[in-house]
Amino acid sequence: MSEAPPPVSRFVSVRNAFITGVLLLAPLVVTLWALGGVIDFVGGRFRPLFESYLPESLQHFALLWDLVATIVIFALVTALGFLSHYVFGRFFLRVLERFVQSIPGVGAIYNSVRQIVATFGTQNRNLYNKVVLVQFPRPGVWTIAFLTNKSQSEAHVRAGPGELWTVFVPTTPNPTGGYMLFFPASEVVELDMSVGDGMKMIISGGAVVPPWTGSKPHA
């Protein structure tokens, strides 16, 4: 007859309940902290531009005006996005972009940030159409990559017999750099995970692992 497990002490019960409560509140606390940081960063920098024009009795509500300034800035950015779809908007943005790129030092930073942002833009989401596994940099070592094209160009044909697929192997944690490689189609393992989940896994260095409900393949 098996022995009954020892009773859990009151201290352990309170400790476990506290840890459970922390884990339940953590997502909400982090979300509020991040939202407060955005409001403080955006609104706190634009509020001084109009705060002096407010009645003195209303100037004490700093948090409210930070929130208002943040909403206004987000609305202006959204309007800029809509404006960029029109000819005048695209022309204006090109002129502004050339001006920023002409500033020594600032232009290099702008181009670097632009490349990183472009990685997650609509064009690259269409470019990286599937997450795959390939053996790189040597056989037996696997890495996450993106299938960019199955079309056969001159380079594919001249590389050798058999169908070759174009695969982009990004670097970690900056996925804007990497290697464009041609792999035999039989050596490319297509995955179910989304491009967004693949990006998260690469940027985090594998710390973020997307959930998967599939079954392990049989040997």
N, C-alpha and C positions, 0 to 999 in steps of 0.2 A: 504494500500500500504506500503510495507516494505521500511525502510530507507536504503540508500546506505551505505556500510561500509566506515568508515573514511579513507581518503587517507593515504598511508604509507609515513612517513617522509623520507627525503633524507638520514638522518643518519641511520635509520633502514634498508633502502635499501642497503647502503654501508656495514653495519654490516653483513647483511644476505649474501651478495655477498662474503665478506671476509671469513665468516665461511664455505660457500660452497667451496671456493677455497682451504681452509685448509683441508677440508675433502677429496677433490679430490687428493691433493698432499701428504697427510699423508702416505698412503701405500707405495708410491715411496720413500719418505724420510726415512721411517723406514727401508725399504729394503736396501737402500744405506748405511744407518747407520750401520745396522747389517753386511752387506758385508764388509764395512770398518773396523768394529771391528774384524771380522775374519782375514782379511788380516794383520791388525796391531798386533793381538795376535799371529798368526802363523808365518807370515813372519818376523815380528819385532824381534822375538826370534831366528830365524835361520839365518837371514841376517848377524849378526856379525861373524858367523862362516866362511863365505867366503868373506866378504866385503873387508878385508885387502888384498886379493889376486887380487882384481880388479884394473885396472889402476886408478890413482888418478882422472883423468878427468871424470870417470864414477861413482865415489863413491858419487857424489852429488845427484844422482837420487834414493833417498832412497825409495820412494813409488814404483818405478818400480821394484826394487830388492825385496821389500817386496812381491809384486805380484808374481814375479818369484819364490821366495822361497815357497810361499803358493801353487802355482801350482805344484811344485816339491814334496812337502810334500803330497799333495792330491794324486799325481800319485804313490808315494811310498806306501801309505796306500792302494790304490786300488790294487797295485801289491801284497801286503801282503794278501789281501783278496783272490786273485786268487791263490796265493801260498798255502793258507790254505786248498785248495781242494785236494792237493797232499799229499802223504804219508810223504815225507820229511818235507813238510811245517807243517803238523799237529804235527809231532814229535818235530820240532823246537819250535813250539808255546807251546806245553806241557812243554818242558824243561824250557822255559822262564817263563811260568806261575808258575811252582813250585818254581823257584828262587824268583820271586816277592812275592809269598805267604809265603816264609820262612823269609822274612824281618819283624822283630817285628813292629807292628803298621801299616806299609804299607800294609801288607797282609790283615788286616781287612778292610782297606779302599778299597783295590782292590776288595775284595769279595763283598762288599756292592754295589760298582759301577757296578760290573759285573752282579749282580742280577737285578739292575734297567735296565741296557741295555738289558739283556736277555728278559725282559718283552715285549720289542718292537721288538724282533728278529723274524726271520722266524718261528722258532719252536713254539713260543707262539702265533704267529698270526694264526697258524694252530690249536693250542690247544684251543684258545678261538674262537670257530667257530661261535658263535652267541651271540648277545647282548639280554638280557632278563630283564624283570621286575619281582621281587619277593617281597613278604611281609616279611620284616626283619628290625629290630629285634623283631617286634611283629605284629600281624594282624592289618591291617589298615595303616601301615607305609610301603611305597614302596621304593625300592632302585634299582639302576642299578647293574646288575651282568652279568656274562658270563656263558653261557651254555658250559660245557667242555665235557660232555659225556652223551649219552643216553643208553649205554650198561648196562646190568644188571649183576652185580657181586654178590658174596656171601653176601657182606655187604648190597647191595640193597635188596636182597631177604629176608635176616634175619631181616631187619628193619621193615618189615610189608607188608601187602597185597597191591596190586596195583603197578603200574609202577612208579618208582622213577628215577628222572634225577639228574645227578651230576652238581652242580652249584657252581661257585666260586664268592664270594662276596668280592671285593677288598676294601681296606681302602682308604680314601682321605687324603692328596694328593699323598700318596705313594702307588701305586697299586700293589707293590710287596708283600705286606702283606694283609691278609684277612682271609676269612673263606671258607672252603670246606663244602658244605651242600648238603643233599639229600632232594629234594622237590618232592612232588607228581606232576606228569606231568600236571595235571589239574590246578595247582597253579602257573605254570610258563607261563608268557606272553612273547611270542617271538616278538621282535621288528624288524623294517626294517633298523634301523641305522647300519652303519658299525662298526666293532671292533675298528677301528681308531677313529671314532667319539665318541664311548663310552669311550675310554681311555681319550680323550680330556676333555670330560664332567666330568669324575671322578677326573682327575688331577687338573682341574680348580675349583673344588668344586661346580660345577654347573654353574659357570660364563659363560662358553662356551656352548651354546645350539645349536646343529646341526639343520639345517633347515629341515622341514618336510612338504610335500605337501599333506599328507593324510587328510582324513576327520575325524571329531570327531565321535566316535562310538555313536550310539543312545542308550538312556537309556532303 
